Amino acid sequence: MATLKALVVDDASFVRDLVKRTVRQRFPVIETTDAQNGRRAQSLMSRTAFDLVLCDWEMPEMSGLELLRWMRQQPQYQKVPFIMITSRGDKDHVIEAVQEGVSEYLGKPFSPEGLSKKIIKVMGARLKQAMDRSGKSLASPAEAFKESAALLTQKREPAAEPSARPEPGSPGVARAAKPARPAAGRPAPTLASVRFADSTLKSVIKDINLTEVRVLAKRDQAFPGILDQAVIDIEIGDGQMARLNGYVHQLQAVDKRQDTDFVSVTIRFVDEDPQKLEDLSRFVARFRASNR
């Protein structure tokens, strides 16, 4: 029986469902409620006492940072744990969130294990006591879903552990290496970094619209599984990056042979933030104009 209450706040329903599923499977003593933006969350928090808030940063109407500022001004929420779950992982944003009173910071895309560790860290003894009373072990990880998904998707594991994994939002993640000079008369390829929970895929954009993006990547990289979370970093001009949330919709060999050198990956977007949709629309228009 649930004894603790958590509020999940994100404008993307796909992400809200992922967070709620992880919490439900890993911590059955936590009951989850969700909101699509900070304004709706504020309304819910005014009527119900929550023990934990898991919140996105970039949302319409009221951002996660604005919700955090309001929350810390309310006597009943001054010490309630607040985990910011966002694709904005650069140092300046982390510092800003810490200054406003964030309890923990988790970059997108995240793994169920990563989210679980953050929850255990901020909830501490209170969560352990609730789990103990319900006869559940806090130490035993919920691996059933992960193993089933791996069997269904046949997710490829990387051959070796990378020597160093850049933090989300760092220069090594947000920008791919410069491409070789294109042949005369041909447009330069549009590069994109596609980030997953355990890897980053360097790729070339072949097609993009407001619903999805199709990229090509060399097969010597670590590939995701179907339905895995993804964050696509694309440059929208003036040195600014748009970080679009999505999930893997399709994986397909480029050539009709087993030893093909390239794999096509289709990512479906899940963001519902009007600003992100506007950034994406401008990028799509520029991409199509440059590839005519």
Order of alpha helices (4+ residues) and beta strands (2+ residues): beta-alpha-beta-alpha-beta-alpha-beta-alpha-beta-alpha-alpha-alpha-beta-beta-beta-beta-beta-beta-alpha
